[in-house]
Amino acid sequence: MQIAQIAPPWIPVPPRTYGGTELMVALLIRGLLAREHQVRLFCAGDSTLPLPHQGPYPEAFWPPDKFSENLHISYAWAQLHSKPPQVIHSHLENAAGFWAAGPAPAPLAITLHTPLTPIKRDYLLHFPQVHLVAVSDFQYRQLLDHPRRHLIPHGLNVKDYTFQAAKQDFLLFLGRIYPDKGLHTAIRLAQVLGRRLLIAGPVFGPDRPYFDQQIRPQVDGQRIIYLGPADFAQKVDLLGRAHGLVLPLEVDEAFGLVLLESMACGTPVLAYERGAVAEVVVQGETGFVVQNYEELKDHCRQLAEIDPYRCREHVIQRFSLDQMVEAYLSLYRQMQ
């Protein structure tokens, strides 16, 4: 099968540090290539996935904006019209408008990697012929009025994640540093409980005031430690050694890939119940999903009771890469 993949242009594929969408795109493409399908990739020019790729931007850049997204999709559309694939799979929602504006080069599926705002949902509902892929049941329910909605959760190649049963005495916050991820609450938790908190993740330009005003003053290098962005090897090492991953979200997560990554390493998760979190974490078995700060504090003391082997087994059973790739292939066949 000939499949075109349109990734965002703002982060390389695969990502060097931060980039959940780009990691999923890379994993999916590797799975498709292993099954001998032909893949064309549109992405940032400095992507390193070992297959030919195209795009108008020679290097990834941040922050995202609608103009760069539209130019990137326009470039892909011109190439796809000149040499149509059998299926187009976009990881950018704006592709729906391009697809509906004129003769389409091929059927289109769009995976929704980010939260569904009301305006984004309204936009997508205007394109009933496009196949929409929700990555969680939380997202899927929000698309109730769309006739071509599908549910395909993310999956990991668990072999890429080193398992560690013995944990060290620190909590971990891992992810992009901006207010919605709740790092300020994780710091408060560590300070109140007298725990070490290691922080790994990028600070992009628009989020610099938050970091400088609310986070940096709390970083002392002893109890609250900021490590900067982590590449894949550093991320896996931190996740494997951590006592627990703390994610006090203030936004409804579409999925929460880092939750899977933590559990794959045998490390339990402590997170607020926002968006899809309760679908990914098994309460009391692979971590704790809590409603408020007091519950966050109480359950943090119980993280040692979680079995690391159960955490990893949960990912293997419910969120494997093979499951994800086969689900997408089933969708592609349905689209033709």
Secondary structure as the mmCIF struct_conf table of DSSP 4:
data_model
#
loop_
_struct_conf.conf_type_id
_struct_conf.id
_struct_conf.beg_label_comp_id
_struct_conf.beg_label_asym_id
_struct_conf.beg_label_seq_id
_struct_conf.end_label_comp_id
_struct_conf.end_label_asym_id
_struct_conf.end_label_seq_id
STRN STRN1 GLN A 2 ILE A 6
BEND BEND1 PRO A 9 ILE A 11
BEND BEND2 VAL A 13 PRO A 14
BEND BEND3 ARG A 16 TYR A 18
HELX_RH_AL_P HELX_RH_AL_P1 GLY A 20 ALA A 34
TURN_TY1_P TURN_TY1_P1 ARG A 35 GLU A 36
STRN STRN2 GLN A 38 PHE A 42
TURN_TY1_P TURN_TY1_P2 GLY A 45 ASP A 46
BEND BEND4 PRO A 50 LEU A 51
STRN STRN3 HIS A 53 GLN A 54
BEND BEND5 PRO A 56 PRO A 56
BEND BEND6 PRO A 58 GLU A 59
BEND BEND7 TRP A 62 PRO A 63
HELX_RH_AL_P HELX_RH_AL_P2 LYS A 66 SER A 82
BEND BEND8 LYS A 83 LYS A 83
BEND BEND9 GLN A 86 GLN A 86
STRN STRN4 VAL A 87 SER A 90
BEND BEND10 HIS A 91 LEU A 92
TURN_TY1_P TURN_TY1_P3 GLU A 93 ASN A 94
HELX_RH_AL_P HELX_RH_AL_P3 ALA A 95 ALA A 101
BEND BEND11 GLY A 102 GLY A 102
BEND BEND12 PRO A 105 ALA A 106
STRN STRN5 LEU A 108 LEU A 112
BEND BEND13 THR A 114 THR A 114
HELX_RH_AL_P HELX_RH_AL_P4 PRO A 118 LEU A 125
TURN_TY1_P TURN_TY1_P4 HIS A 126 HIS A 126
TURN_TY1_P TURN_TY1_P5 PRO A 128 GLN A 129
BEND BEND14 VAL A 130 VAL A 130
STRN STRN6 HIS A 131 ALA A 134
BEND BEND15 VAL A 135 SER A 136
HELX_RH_AL_P HELX_RH_AL_P5 ASP A 137 GLN A 142
TURN_TY1_P TURN_TY1_P6 LEU A 143 ASP A 145
TURN_TY1_P TURN_TY1_P7 PRO A 147 ARG A 148
STRN STRN7 ARG A 149 LEU A 151
STRN STRN8 LEU A 156 LEU A 156
HELX_RH_3T_P HELX_RH_3T_P1 VAL A 158 ASP A 160
BEND BEND16 TYR A 161 TYR A 161
BEND BEND17 ALA A 165 ALA A 166
BEND BEND18 ASP A 169 ASP A 169
STRN STRN9 LEU A 171 LEU A 174
BEND BEND19 GLY A 175 GLY A 175
BEND BEND20 TYR A 178 TYR A 178
HELX_RH_3T_P HELX_RH_3T_P2 PRO A 179 LYS A 181
HELX_RH_AL_P HELX_RH_AL_P6 LEU A 183 LEU A 193
TURN_TY1_P TURN_TY1_P8 GLY A 194 GLY A 194
STRN STRN10 LEU A 197 ALA A 200
HELX_RH_3T_P HELX_RH_3T_P3 GLY A 205 ASP A 207
HELX_RH_AL_P HELX_RH_AL_P7 ARG A 208 TYR A 210
HELX_RH_PI_P HELX_RH_PI_P1 PHE A 211 ILE A 215
HELX_RH_3T_P HELX_RH_3T_P4 ARG A 216 GLN A 218
BEND BEND21 GLY A 221 ARG A 223
STRN STRN11 ILE A 224 TYR A 226
HELX_RH_AL_P HELX_RH_AL_P8 PHE A 232 ARG A 241
BEND BEND22 HIS A 243 HIS A 243
STRN STRN12 GLY A 244 LEU A 247
BEND BEND23 GLU A 250 VAL A 251
BEND BEND24 ALA A 254 ALA A 254
HELX_RH_AL_P HELX_RH_AL_P9 LEU A 257 ALA A 264
TURN_TY1_P TURN_TY1_P9 CYS A 265 GLY A 266
STRN STRN13 VAL A 269 TYR A 272
TURN_TY1_P TURN_TY1_P10 GLY A 275 ALA A 276
HELX_RH_AL_P HELX_RH_AL_P10 VAL A 277 VAL A 280
BEND BEND25 VAL A 281 VAL A 281
STRN STRN14 GLN A 283 GLN A 283
TURN_TY1_P TURN_TY1_P11 GLY A 284 THR A 286
STRN STRN15 GLY A 287 VAL A 290
BEND BEND26 GLN A 291 ASN A 292
HELX_RH_AL_P HELX_RH_AL_P11 TYR A 293 CYS A 300
TURN_TY1_P TURN_TY1_P12 ARG A 301 GLN A 302
HELX_RH_3T_P HELX_RH_3T_P5 LEU A 303 GLU A 305
BEND BEND27 ILE A 306 ILE A 306
HELX_RH_AL_P HELX_RH_AL_P12 PRO A 308 ARG A 318
BEND BEND28 PHE A 319 PHE A 319
STRN STRN16 SER A 320 SER A 320
HELX_RH_AL_P HELX_RH_AL_P13 LEU A 321 MET A 335
#
